Amino acid sequence: MPTPHRPPTSWTSPSWATSSYGEPADTSPTELSALGDHLSLCAGLKGRMFATRCFCEVMHGFVASRFVTTLAVATLVIGAIALLN
């Protein structure tokens, strides 16, 4: 049984769905308040250990991407220390 012919979607009228529902797309006071709370929380997380955590994340990324090389260098360093003692 043949199916009815449907025109391409570019020929039909657009049907957009937005979250503003015809109103101006401005931020509401509630959204600004939630953003302020979020930024305060983020600023509070930068305590004494923030720089240490950043350094550890950088070192983890460096070591993880060069795992085999890191193991080889660590083995050489431990071996050299053992020989010197």
Phi, psi and omega in degrees: 000125182289146177271149179294147180285130177245133178292154176302156184296337180290342179274341180272162180289146181291149176228089181274147175239119180238164179272353182272344176049047176086352179269163175299142183272063177260163176282141180271162176301327178294318178295319179295323178294317179296322178295317178298318177297318180296315180294324176296319178296316179297318179294326179290337180284348179274074180269203182295329185269005184298313180296322178295318178297318178299316179298318179295322178295319178295315180295321178298317177297321179293313183290319182295325181281343180232050189299310183295317179296320179297318178298318180295316179294317179298319178297317178296318180294315180295319178297318180295320178295320179295322179290326182285337181271000000 
